[in-house]
Amino acid sequence: MPQETQAPDPVLAAYRKSIDNIDAALIHILAERFRITQAVGEYKARATLPPADPEREAKQIARLRKLSEEANLDPEFSEKFLRFIIEEVIRHHEKARGG
């Protein structure tokens, strides 16, 4: 017996469209962020600066945890996300340096 096809739920479809738009925006924002951090890495390599800046990283994490709390976003999630990005940026900076 063939299954009945349900009409798509318009409310769910609207939510999903918004989520898809946000996901696309996040990808573009991350791409732009990595373009800028790539330039920073190249500059640090030329200026013989270390690829990591633990003091700045700590300040950024504290700042973004506070912003997360204000936005009702789990600060633990935000910190994990930022640390992941920082680790990737440092990896790129080390690669730019030839290490």
Gaussian input, Z-matrix of N, CA and C with variables (Angstrom, degrees):
# hf/3-21g

backbone

0 1
 N
 C     1     B1
 C     2     B2     1     A1
 N     3     B3     2     A2     1     D1
 C     4     B4     3     A3     2     D2
 C     5     B5     4     A4     3     D3
 N     6     B6     5     A5     4     D4
 C     7     B7     6     A6     5     D5
 C     8     B8     7     A7     6     D6
 N     9     B9     8     A8     7     D7
 C    10    B10     9     A9     8     D8
 C    11    B11    10    A10     9     D9
 N    12    B12    11    A11    10    D10
 C    13    B13    12    A12    11    D11
 C    14    B14    13    A13    12    D12
 N    15    B15    14    A14    13    D13
 C    16    B16    15    A15    14    D14
 C    17    B17    16    A16    15    D15
 N    18    B18    17    A17    16    D16
 C    19    B19    18    A18    17    D17
 C    20    B20    19    A19    18    D18
 N    21    B21    20    A20    19    D19
 C    22    B22    21    A21    20    D20
 C    23    B23    22    A22    21    D21
 N    24    B24    23    A23    22    D22
 C    25    B25    24    A24    23    D23
 C    26    B26    25    A25    24    D24
 N    27    B27    26    A26    25    D25
 C    28    B28    27    A27    26    D26
 C    29    B29    28    A28    27    D27
 N    30    B30    29    A29    28    D28
 C    31    B31    30    A30    29    D29
 C    32    B32    31    A31    30    D30
 N    33    B33    32    A32    31    D31
 C    34    B34    33    A33    32    D32
 C    35    B35    34    A34    33    D33
 N    36    B36    35    A35    34    D34
 C    37    B37    36    A36    35    D35
 C    38    B38    37    A37    36    D36
 N    39    B39    38    A38    37    D37
 C    40    B40    39    A39    38    D38
 C    41    B41    40    A40    39    D39
 N    42    B42    41    A41    40    D40
 C    43    B43    42    A42    41    D41
 C    44    B44    43    A43    42    D42
 N    45    B45    44    A44    43    D43
 C    46    B46    45    A45    44    D44
 C    47    B47    46    A46    45    D45
 N    48    B48    47    A47    46    D46
 C    49    B49    48    A48    47    D47
 C    50    B50    49    A49    48    D48
 N    51    B51    50    A50    49    D49
 C    52    B52    51    A51    50    D50
 C    53    B53    52    A52    51    D51
 N    54    B54    53    A53    52    D52
 C    55    B55    54    A54    53    D53
 C    56    B56    55    A55    54    D54
 N    57    B57    56    A56    55    D55
 C    58    B58    57    A57    56    D56
 C    59    B59    58    A58    57    D57
 N    60    B60    59    A59    58    D58
 C    61    B61    60    A60    59    D59
 C    62    B62    61    A61    60    D60
 N    63    B63    62    A62    61    D61
 C    64    B64    63    A63    62    D62
 C    65    B65    64    A64    63    D63
 N    66    B66    65    A65    64    D64
 C    67    B67    66    A66    65    D65
 C    68    B68    67    A67    66    D66
 N    69    B69    68    A68    67    D67
 C    70    B70    69    A69    68    D68
 C    71    B71    70    A70    69    D69
 N    72    B72    71    A71    70    D70
 C    73    B73    72    A72    71    D71
 C    74    B74    73    A73    72    D72
 N    75    B75    74    A74    73    D73
 C    76    B76    75    A75    74    D74
 C    77    B77    76    A76    75    D75
 N    78    B78    77    A77    76    D76
 C    79    B79    78    A78    77    D77
 C    80    B80    79    A79    78    D78
 N    81    B81    80    A80    79    D79
 C    82    B82    81    A81    80    D80
 C    83    B83    82    A82    81    D81
 N    84    B84    83    A83    82    D82
 C    85    B85    84    A84    83    D83
 C    86    B86    85    A85    84    D84
 N    87    B87    86    A86    85    D85
 C    88    B88    87    A87    86    D86
 C    89    B89    88    A88    87    D87
 N    90    B90    89    A89    88    D88
 C    91    B91    90    A90    89    D89
 C    92    B92    91    A91    90    D90
 N    93    B93    92    A92    91    D91
 C    94    B94    93    A93    92    D92
 C    95    B95    94    A94    93    D93
 N    96    B96    95    A95    94    D94
 C    97    B97    96    A96    95    D95
 C    98    B98    97    A97    96    D96
 N    99    B99    98    A98    97    D97
 C   100   B100    99    A99    98    D98
 C   101   B101   100   A100    99    D99
 N   102   B102   101   A101   100   D100
 C   103   B103   102   A102   101   D101
 C   104   B104   103   A103   102   D102
 N   105   B105   104   A104   103   D103
 C   106   B106   105   A105   104   D104
 C   107   B107   106   A106   105   D105
 N   108   B108   107   A107   106   D106
 C   109   B109   108   A108   107   D107
 C   110   B110   109   A109   108   D108
 N   111   B111   110   A110   109   D109
 C   112   B112   111   A111   110   D110
 C   113   B113   112   A112   111   D111
 N   114   B114   113   A113   112   D112
 C   115   B115   114   A114   113   D113
 C   116   B116   115   A115   114   D114
 N   117   B117   116   A116   115   D115
 C   118   B118   117   A117   116   D116
 C   119   B119   118   A118   117   D117
 N   120   B120   119   A119   118   D118
 C   121   B121   120   A120   119   D119
 C   122   B122   121   A121   120   D120
 N   123   B123   122   A122   121   D121
 C   124   B124   123   A123   122   D122
 C   125   B125   124   A124   123   D123
 N   126   B126   125   A125   124   D124
 C   127   B127   126   A126   125   D125
 C   128   B128   127   A127   126   D126
 N   129   B129   128   A128   127   D127
 C   130   B130   129   A129   128   D128
 C   131   B131   130   A130   129   D129
 N   132   B132   131   A131   130   D130
 C   133   B133   132   A132   131   D131
 C   134   B134   133   A133   132   D132
 N   135   B135   134   A134   133   D133
 C   136   B136   135   A135   134   D134
 C   137   B137   136   A136   135   D135
 N   138   B138   137   A137   136   D136
 C   139   B139   138   A138   137   D137
 C   140   B140   139   A139   138   D138
 N   141   B141   140   A140   139   D139
 C   142   B142   141   A141   140   D140
 C   143   B143   142   A142   141   D141
 N   144   B144   143   A143   142   D142
 C   145   B145   144   A144   143   D143
 C   146   B146   145   A145   144   D144
 N   147   B147   146   A146   145   D145
 C   148   B148   147   A147   146   D146
 C   149   B149   148   A148   147   D147
 N   150   B150   149   A149   148   D148
 C   151   B151   150   A150   149   D149
 C   152   B152   151   A151   150   D150
 N   153   B153   152   A152   151   D151
 C   154   B154   153   A153   152   D152
 C   155   B155   154   A154   153   D153
 N   156   B156   155   A155   154   D154
 C   157   B157   156   A156   155   D155
 C   158   B158   157   A157   156   D156
 N   159   B159   158   A158   157   D157
 C   160   B160   159   A159   158   D158
 C   161   B161   160   A160   159   D159
 N   162   B162   161   A161   160   D160
 C   163   B163   162   A162   161   D161
 C   164   B164   163   A163   162   D162
 N   165   B165   164   A164   163   D163
 C   166   B166   165   A165   164   D164
 C   167   B167   166   A166   165   D165
 N   168   B168   167   A167   166   D166
 C   169   B169   168   A168   167   D167
 C   170   B170   169   A169   168   D168
 N   171   B171   170   A170   169   D169
 C   172   B172   171   A171   170   D170
 C   173   B173   172   A172   171   D171
 N   174   B174   173   A173   172   D172
 C   175   B175   174   A174   173   D173
 C   176   B176   175   A175   174   D174
 N   177   B177   176   A176   175   D175
 C   178   B178   177   A177   176   D176
 C   179   B179   178   A178   177   D177
 N   180   B180   179   A179   178   D178
 C   181   B181   180   A180   179   D179
 C   182   B182   181   A181   180   D180
 N   183   B183   182   A182   181   D181
 C   184   B184   183   A183   182   D182
 C   185   B185   184   A184   183   D183
 N   186   B186   185   A185   184   D184
 C   187   B187   186   A186   185   D185
 C   188   B188   187   A187   186   D186
 N   189   B189   188   A188   187   D187
 C   190   B190   189   A189   188   D188
 C   191   B191   190   A190   189   D189
 N   192   B192   191   A191   190   D190
 C   193   B193   192   A192   191   D191
 C   194   B194   193   A193   192   D192
 N   195   B195   194   A194   193   D193
 C   196   B196   195   A195   194   D194
 C   197   B197   196   A196   195   D195
 N   198   B198   197   A197   196   D196
 C   199   B199   198   A198   197   D197
 C   200   B200   199   A199   198   D198
 N   201   B201   200   A200   199   D199
 C   202   B202   201   A201   200   D200
 C   203   B203   202   A202   201   D201
 N   204   B204   203   A203   202   D202
 C   205   B205   204   A204   203   D203
 C   206   B206   205   A205   204   D204
 N   207   B207   206   A206   205   D205
 C   208   B208   207   A207   206   D206
 C   209   B209   208   A208   207   D207
 N   210   B210   209   A209   208   D208
 C   211   B211   210   A210   209   D209
 C   212   B212   211   A211   210   D210
 N   213   B213   212   A212   211   D211
 C   214   B214   213   A213   212   D212
 C   215   B215   214   A214   213   D213
 N   216   B216   215   A215   214   D214
 C   217   B217   216   A216   215   D215
 C   218   B218   217   A217   216   D216
 N   219   B219   218   A218   217   D217
 C   220   B220   219   A219   218   D218
 C   221   B221   220   A220   219   D219
 N   222   B222   221   A221   220   D220
 C   223   B223   222   A222   221   D221
 C   224   B224   223   A223   222   D222
 N   225   B225   224   A224   223   D223
 C   226   B226   225   A225   224   D224
 C   227   B227   226   A226   225   D225
 N   228   B228   227   A227   226   D226
 C   229   B229   228   A228   227   D227
 C   230   B230   229   A229   228   D228
 N   231   B231   230   A230   229   D229
 C   232   B232   231   A231   230   D230
 C   233   B233   232   A232   231   D231
 N   234   B234   233   A233   232   D232
 C   235   B235   234   A234   233   D233
 C   236   B236   235   A235   234   D234
 N   237   B237   236   A236   235   D235
 C   238   B238   237   A237   236   D236
 C   239   B239   238   A238   237   D237
 N   240   B240   239   A239   238   D238
 C   241   B241   240   A240   239   D239
 C   242   B242   241   A241   240   D240
 N   243   B243   242   A242   241   D241
 C   244   B244   243   A243   242   D242
 C   245   B245   244   A244   243   D243
 N   246   B246   245   A245   244   D244
 C   247   B247   246   A246   245   D245
 C   248   B248   247   A247   246   D246
 N   249   B249   248   A248   247   D247
 C   250   B250   249   A249   248   D248
 C   251   B251   250   A250   249   D249
 N   252   B252   251   A251   250   D250
 C   253   B253   252   A252   251   D251
 C   254   B254   253   A253   252   D252
 N   255   B255   254   A254   253   D253
 C   256   B256   255   A255   254   D254
 C   257   B257   256   A256   255   D255
 N   258   B258   257   A257   256   D256
 C   259   B259   258   A258   257   D257
 C   260   B260   259   A259   258   D258
 N   261   B261   260   A260   259   D259
 C   262   B262   261   A261   260   D260
 C   263   B263   262   A262   261   D261
 N   264   B264   263   A263   262   D262
 C   265   B265   264   A264   263   D263
 C   266   B266   265   A265   264   D264
 N   267   B267   266   A266   265   D265
 C   268   B268   267   A267   266   D266
 C   269   B269   268   A268   267   D267
 N   270   B270   269   A269   268   D268
 C   271   B271   270   A270   269   D269
 C   272   B272   271   A271   270   D270
 N   273   B273   272   A272   271   D271
 C   274   B274   273   A273   272   D272
 C   275   B275   274   A274   273   D273
 N   276   B276   275   A275   274   D274
 C   277   B277   276   A276   275   D275
 C   278   B278   277   A277   276   D276
 N   279   B279   278   A278   277   D277
 C   280   B280   279   A279   278   D278
 C   281   B281   280   A280   279   D279
 N   282   B282   281   A281   280   D280
 C   283   B283   282   A282   281   D281
 C   284   B284   283   A283   282   D282
 N   285   B285   284   A284   283   D283
 C   286   B286   285   A285   284   D284
 C   287   B287   286   A286   285   D285
 N   288   B288   287   A287   286   D286
 C   289   B289   288   A288   287   D287
 C   290   B290   289   A289   288   D288
 N   291   B291   290   A290   289   D289
 C   292   B292   291   A291   290   D290
 C   293   B293   292   A292   291   D291
 N   294   B294   293   A293   292   D292
 C   295   B295   294   A294   293   D293
 C   296   B296   295   A295   294   D294

   B1=1.4437
   B2=1.5301
   B3=1.3347
   B4=1.4778
   B5=1.5199
   B6=1.3552
   B7=1.4620
   B8=1.5199
   B9=1.3148
   B10=1.4758
   B11=1.5234
   B12=1.2938
   B13=1.4675
   B14=1.5141
   B15=1.3223
   B16=1.4574
   B17=1.5198
   B18=1.3005
   B19=1.4633
   B20=1.5258
   B21=1.3362
   B22=1.4660
   B23=1.5270
   B24=1.2916
   B25=1.4648
   B26=1.5254
   B27=1.3308
   B28=1.4696
   B29=1.5312
   B30=1.3259
   B31=1.4677
   B32=1.5223
   B33=1.3391
   B34=1.4563
   B35=1.5369
   B36=1.3249
   B37=1.4639
   B38=1.5319
   B39=1.3206
   B40=1.4648
   B41=1.5306
   B42=1.3357
   B43=1.4661
   B44=1.5249
   B45=1.3300
   B46=1.4617
   B47=1.5241
   B48=1.3216
   B49=1.4713
   B50=1.5287
   B51=1.3248
   B52=1.4686
   B53=1.5206
   B54=1.3288
   B55=1.4633
   B56=1.5236
   B57=1.3301
   B58=1.4673
   B59=1.5286
   B60=1.3276
   B61=1.4682
   B62=1.5272
   B63=1.3248
   B64=1.4649
   B65=1.5258
   B66=1.3477
   B67=1.4662
   B68=1.5274
   B69=1.3112
   B70=1.4699
   B71=1.5348
   B72=1.3254
   B73=1.4647
   B74=1.5266
   B75=1.3340
   B76=1.4657
   B77=1.5268
   B78=1.3167
   B79=1.4676
   B80=1.5297
   B81=1.3267
   B82=1.4665
   B83=1.5294
   B84=1.3170
   B85=1.4671
   B86=1.5290
   B87=1.3431
   B88=1.4690
   B89=1.5269
   B90=1.3224
   B91=1.4671
   B92=1.5273
   B93=1.3176
   B94=1.4701
   B95=1.5314
   B96=1.3164
   B97=1.4680
   B98=1.5268
   B99=1.3373
   B100=1.4585
   B101=1.5260
   B102=1.3246
   B103=1.4728
   B104=1.5253
   B105=1.3238
   B106=1.4680
   B107=1.5226
   B108=1.3387
   B109=1.4601
   B110=1.5308
   B111=1.3293
   B112=1.4663
   B113=1.5253
   B114=1.3239
   B115=1.4648
   B116=1.5307
   B117=1.3262
   B118=1.4632
   B119=1.5323
   B120=1.3395
   B121=1.4624
   B122=1.5130
   B123=1.3298
   B124=1.4663
   B125=1.5325
   B126=1.3371
   B127=1.4638
   B128=1.5271
   B129=1.3498
   B130=1.4650
   B131=1.5302
   B132=1.3177
   B133=1.4688
   B134=1.5261
   B135=1.3546
   B136=1.4671
   B137=1.5306
   B138=1.3195
   B139=1.4682
   B140=1.5246
   B141=1.3156
   B142=1.4686
   B143=1.5346
   B144=1.3206
   B145=1.4633
   B146=1.5247
   B147=1.3267
   B148=1.4699
   B149=1.5274
   B150=1.3424
   B151=1.4632
   B152=1.5299
   B153=1.3187
   B154=1.4686
   B155=1.5238
   B156=1.3220
   B157=1.4626
   B158=1.5273
   B159=1.3458
   B160=1.4650
   B161=1.5295
   B162=1.3331
   B163=1.4706
   B164=1.5382
   B165=1.3256
   B166=1.4696
   B167=1.5205
   B168=1.3240
   B169=1.4602
   B170=1.5253
   B171=1.3332
   B172=1.4713
   B173=1.5307
   B174=1.3377
   B175=1.4728
   B176=1.5286
   B177=1.3373
   B178=1.4717
   B179=1.5285
   B180=1.3167
   B181=1.4685
   B182=1.5197
   B183=1.3238
   B184=1.4741
   B185=1.5291
   B186=1.3254
   B187=1.4683
   B188=1.5275
   B189=1.3401
   B190=1.4636
   B191=1.5194
   B192=1.3289
   B193=1.4706
   B194=1.5354
   B195=1.3369
   B196=1.4737
   B197=1.5307
   B198=1.3344
   B199=1.4652
   B200=1.5276
   B201=1.3193
   B202=1.4649
   B203=1.5137
   B204=1.3135
   B205=1.4693
   B206=1.5237
   B207=1.3296
   B208=1.4655
   B209=1.5225
   B210=1.3293
   B211=1.4649
   B212=1.5347
   B213=1.3393
   B214=1.4724
   B215=1.5265
   B216=1.3285
   B217=1.4576
   B218=1.5220
   B219=1.3018
   B220=1.4590
   B221=1.5351
   B222=1.3446
   B223=1.4596
   B224=1.5278
   B225=1.3299
   B226=1.4734
   B227=1.5247
   B228=1.3344
   B229=1.4624
   B230=1.5269
   B231=1.3208
   B232=1.4640
   B233=1.5174
   B234=1.3335
   B235=1.4629
   B236=1.5266
   B237=1.3232
   B238=1.4732
   B239=1.5267
   B240=1.3283
   B241=1.4597
   B242=1.5319
   B243=1.3351
   B244=1.4636
   B245=1.5209
   B246=1.3294
   B247=1.4673
   B248=1.5288
   B249=1.3271
   B250=1.4665
   B251=1.5315
   B252=1.3235
   B253=1.4725
   B254=1.5285
   B255=1.3250
   B256=1.4656
   B257=1.5238
   B258=1.3282
   B259=1.4685
   B260=1.5275
   B261=1.3202
   B262=1.4674
   B263=1.5286
   B264=1.3223
   B265=1.4643
   B266=1.5284
   B267=1.3298
   B268=1.4711
   B269=1.5272
   B270=1.3251
   B271=1.4651
   B272=1.5349
   B273=1.3375
   B274=1.4757
   B275=1.5327
   B276=1.3346
   B277=1.4593
   B278=1.5375
   B279=1.3340
   B280=1.4608
   B281=1.5286
   B282=1.3323
   B283=1.4672
   B284=1.5305
   B285=1.3311
   B286=1.4663
   B287=1.5272
   B288=1.3087
   B289=1.4619
   B290=1.5284
   B291=1.3435
   B292=1.4590
   B293=1.5175
   B294=1.3619
   B295=1.4596
   B296=1.4164
   A1=109.19
   A2=118.85
   A3=120.99
   A4=111.07
   A5=114.03
   A6=119.54
   A7=109.81
   A8=114.30
   A9=118.82
   A10=108.49
   A11=115.01
   A12=118.64
   A13=108.00
   A14=112.86
   A15=117.61
   A16=109.42
   A17=114.72
   A18=119.38
   A19=107.70
   A20=117.01
   A21=118.48
   A22=111.02
   A23=114.56
   A24=121.60
   A25=107.68
   A26=119.46
   A27=121.46
   A28=113.36
   A29=117.39
   A30=119.99
   A31=109.42
   A32=116.05
   A33=120.52
   A34=110.81
   A35=116.28
   A36=120.64
   A37=110.73
   A38=117.42
   A39=121.21
   A40=111.04
   A41=116.31
   A42=119.54
   A43=110.20
   A44=115.49
   A45=119.81
   A46=111.84
   A47=116.47
   A48=119.21
   A49=109.92
   A50=116.67
   A51=120.07
   A52=110.78
   A53=117.36
   A54=121.45
   A55=109.71
   A56=117.30
   A57=121.05
   A58=111.01
   A59=116.82
   A60=120.99
   A61=111.14
   A62=116.32
   A63=120.68
   A64=110.04
   A65=116.86
   A66=120.22
   A67=110.83
   A68=117.09
   A69=120.82
   A70=109.97
   A71=116.69
   A72=120.20
   A73=110.74
   A74=117.44
   A75=120.98
   A76=111.26
   A77=116.93
   A78=120.70
   A79=110.24
   A80=116.97
   A81=120.09
   A82=111.44
   A83=116.88
   A84=120.87
   A85=110.07
   A86=116.66
   A87=119.47
   A88=111.02
   A89=117.03
   A90=120.06
   A91=110.04
   A92=117.06
   A93=120.63
   A94=110.40
   A95=116.56
   A96=120.88
   A97=109.84
   A98=116.67
   A99=119.86
   A100=111.78
   A101=118.50
   A102=119.49
   A103=109.86
   A104=116.29
   A105=120.70
   A106=110.45
   A107=117.23
   A108=118.51
   A109=111.34
   A110=117.15
   A111=119.64
   A112=109.48
   A113=116.48
   A114=120.76
   A115=110.25
   A116=116.89
   A117=121.03
   A118=109.74
   A119=116.01
   A120=120.14
   A121=112.42
   A122=116.04
   A123=120.05
   A124=110.32
   A125=115.88
   A126=119.98
   A127=110.42
   A128=116.19
   A129=119.85
   A130=110.95
   A131=116.75
   A132=120.32
   A133=110.24
   A134=117.25
   A135=121.05
   A136=111.42
   A137=115.99
   A138=120.84
   A139=112.00
   A140=116.27
   A141=123.76
   A142=112.24
   A143=114.76
   A144=121.36
   A145=108.25
   A146=117.37
   A147=119.25
   A148=111.31
   A149=117.94
   A150=120.57
   A151=113.25
   A152=117.46
   A153=121.15
   A154=109.97
   A155=115.54
   A156=122.39
   A157=106.94
   A158=117.72
   A159=121.12
   A160=114.18
   A161=117.53
   A162=119.89
   A163=110.41
   A164=116.44
   A165=119.86
   A166=110.71
   A167=116.93
   A168=120.63
   A169=110.67
   A170=117.04
   A171=120.92
   A172=110.88
   A173=116.12
   A174=119.66
   A175=110.86
   A176=116.34
   A177=120.60
   A178=110.88
   A179=116.39
   A180=119.92
   A181=109.90
   A182=117.08
   A183=120.11
   A184=110.29
   A185=116.85
   A186=120.83
   A187=110.99
   A188=116.12
   A189=119.00
   A190=112.65
   A191=117.78
   A192=119.60
   A193=109.48
   A194=115.80
   A195=120.01
   A196=110.06
   A197=117.13
   A198=120.45
   A199=111.07
   A200=116.19
   A201=120.49
   A202=111.15
   A203=115.59
   A204=119.48
   A205=110.21
   A206=116.67
   A207=120.86
   A208=111.46
   A209=117.52
   A210=122.12
   A211=112.38
   A212=115.96
   A213=121.09
   A214=112.25
   A215=115.18
   A216=122.44
   A217=106.98
   A218=117.07
   A219=121.81
   A220=110.01
   A221=117.96
   A222=120.47
   A223=112.53
   A224=117.47
   A225=119.92
   A226=109.99
   A227=116.36
   A228=120.87
   A229=109.59
   A230=116.35
   A231=120.83
   A232=111.57
   A233=116.03
   A234=119.14
   A235=110.77
   A236=117.61
   A237=120.79
   A238=110.28
   A239=115.78
   A240=121.01
   A241=110.48
   A242=116.58
   A243=120.50
   A244=111.02
   A245=117.38
   A246=119.73
   A247=110.77
   A248=116.41
   A249=120.55
   A250=109.96
   A251=116.23
   A252=120.86
   A253=109.98
   A254=117.46
   A255=121.39
   A256=110.20
   A257=116.90
   A258=120.25
   A259=110.83
   A260=116.08
   A261=119.97
   A262=110.59
   A263=117.03
   A264=121.46
   A265=110.09
   A266=116.90
   A267=120.62
   A268=109.86
   A269=116.40
   A270=120.55
   A271=109.67
   A272=116.29
   A273=120.88
   A274=110.34
   A275=117.01
   A276=121.15
   A277=110.52
   A278=116.17
   A279=119.51
   A280=110.58
   A281=115.67
   A282=120.67
   A283=109.94
   A284=117.51
   A285=122.51
   A286=110.51
   A287=115.31
   A288=121.85
   A289=110.64
   A290=115.07
   A291=118.92
   A292=112.41
   A293=115.91
   A294=119.34
   A295=111.63
   D1=126.55
   D2=-178.76
   D3=-66.56
   D4=143.89
   D5=177.86
   D6=-76.96
   D7=144.07
   D8=175.10
   D9=-75.39
   D10=137.96
   D11=174.97
   D12=-90.97
   D13=127.32
   D14=178.28
   D15=-84.62
   D16=142.19
   D17=174.01
   D18=-65.55
   D19=139.97
   D20=178.99
   D21=-60.29
   D22=142.61
   D23=178.51
   D24=-75.02
   D25=114.65
   D26=-175.66
   D27=-64.68
   D28=-32.26
   D29=179.24
   D30=-68.39
   D31=-47.33
   D32=178.73
   D33=-62.93
   D34=-40.75
   D35=179.25
   D36=-61.26
   D37=-39.49
   D38=178.94
   D39=-66.50
   D40=-42.93
   D41=176.93
   D42=-60.45
   D43=-46.05
   D44=-178.09
   D45=-63.83
   D46=-36.47
   D47=177.71
   D48=-64.17
   D49=-41.50
   D50=177.44
   D51=-63.12
   D52=-43.07
   D53=178.45
   D54=-61.55
   D55=-44.14
   D56=179.18
   D57=-60.44
   D58=-41.17
   D59=178.57
   D60=-64.54
   D61=-42.39
   D62=179.21
   D63=-65.06
   D64=-43.65
   D65=178.17
   D66=-58.97
   D67=-42.76
   D68=179.01
   D69=-63.10
   D70=-42.58
   D71=178.63
   D72=-63.32
   D73=-41.43
   D74=178.17
   D75=-59.75
   D76=-43.30
   D77=179.58
   D78=-61.64
   D79=-44.18
   D80=-179.96
   D81=-66.90
   D82=-38.61
   D83=178.14
   D84=-65.74
   D85=-44.11
   D86=178.11
   D87=-63.62
   D88=-40.69
   D89=178.78
   D90=-60.73
   D91=-43.36
   D92=179.17
   D93=-65.37
   D94=-41.45
   D95=179.10
   D96=-60.17
   D97=-44.33
   D98=-179.22
   D99=-70.24
   D100=-30.77
   D101=174.31
   D102=-62.09
   D103=-42.40
   D104=-179.35
   D105=-69.33
   D106=-45.16
   D107=-179.07
   D108=-67.53
   D109=-26.34
   D110=174.86
   D111=-64.95
   D112=-42.78
   D113=177.08
   D114=-62.65
   D115=-39.70
   D116=177.16
   D117=-61.66
   D118=-44.89
   D119=179.61
   D120=-60.81
   D121=-41.88
   D122=178.48
   D123=-64.85
   D124=-40.74
   D125=177.89
   D126=-63.20
   D127=-46.32
   D128=-179.87
   D129=-60.36
   D130=-39.10
   D131=179.34
   D132=-63.84
   D133=-44.68
   D134=179.39
   D135=-65.90
   D136=-37.93
   D137=-176.90
   D138=-88.08
   D139=4.66
   D140=-177.02
   D141=50.48
   D142=45.42
   D143=173.96
   D144=-95.21
   D145=151.48
   D146=-179.99
   D147=-64.97
   D148=147.09
   D149=-178.61
   D150=-66.49
   D151=-28.61
   D152=-178.81
   D153=-108.31
   D154=150.37
   D155=176.34
   D156=-133.48
   D157=82.20
   D158=-174.31
   D159=-55.51
   D160=-34.33
   D161=-179.69
   D162=-65.79
   D163=-46.46
   D164=177.60
   D165=-63.78
   D166=-42.44
   D167=-179.71
   D168=-58.70
   D169=-44.57
   D170=179.66
   D171=-62.61
   D172=-42.35
   D173=178.62
   D174=-63.98
   D175=-42.34
   D176=179.68
   D177=-62.93
   D178=-43.59
   D179=-179.41
   D180=-63.12
   D181=-45.01
   D182=178.63
   D183=-61.72
   D184=-43.60
   D185=-179.42
   D186=-62.60
   D187=-44.89
   D188=-177.70
   D189=-73.90
   D190=-28.66
   D191=173.95
   D192=-64.02
   D193=-42.35
   D194=179.00
   D195=-63.94
   D196=-45.20
   D197=177.45
   D198=-60.03
   D199=-39.30
   D200=179.23
   D201=-62.38
   D202=-45.43
   D203=179.14
   D204=-60.19
   D205=-43.59
   D206=179.54
   D207=-64.01
   D208=-29.75
   D209=-178.18
   D210=-93.55
   D211=6.06
   D212=-177.60
   D213=59.05
   D214=39.67
   D215=175.36
   D216=-112.84
   D217=138.75
   D218=-178.02
   D219=-57.19
   D220=114.97
   D221=-178.08
   D222=-64.15
   D223=-28.60
   D224=177.30
   D225=-64.57
   D226=-44.32
   D227=177.44
   D228=-60.89
   D229=-46.78
   D230=-178.70
   D231=-60.20
   D232=-42.03
   D233=179.58
   D234=-65.31
   D235=-43.84
   D236=178.69
   D237=-60.27
   D238=-43.30
   D239=-179.90
   D240=-62.65
   D241=-46.92
   D242=-179.64
   D243=-65.30
   D244=-41.88
   D245=178.85
   D246=-61.48
   D247=-38.73
   D248=177.33
   D249=-60.72
   D250=-45.47
   D251=179.54
   D252=-64.22
   D253=-44.52
   D254=-179.37
   D255=-60.73
   D256=-44.53
   D257=179.40
   D258=-60.31
   D259=-40.55
   D260=179.41
   D261=-66.73
   D262=-41.42
   D263=178.78
   D264=-62.44
   D265=-45.01
   D266=179.81
   D267=-62.34
   D268=-40.92
   D269=178.24
   D270=-59.16
   D271=-43.24
   D272=178.03
   D273=-64.37
   D274=-41.46
   D275=-179.49
   D276=-63.95
   D277=-41.05
   D278=178.60
   D279=-65.33
   D280=-37.86
   D281=178.89
   D282=-65.45
   D283=-41.23
   D284=179.39
   D285=-62.96
   D286=-29.86
   D287=-178.36
   D288=-81.37
   D289=-11.53
   D290=179.98
   D291=91.53
   D292=14.48
   D293=-178.01
   D294=-111.38

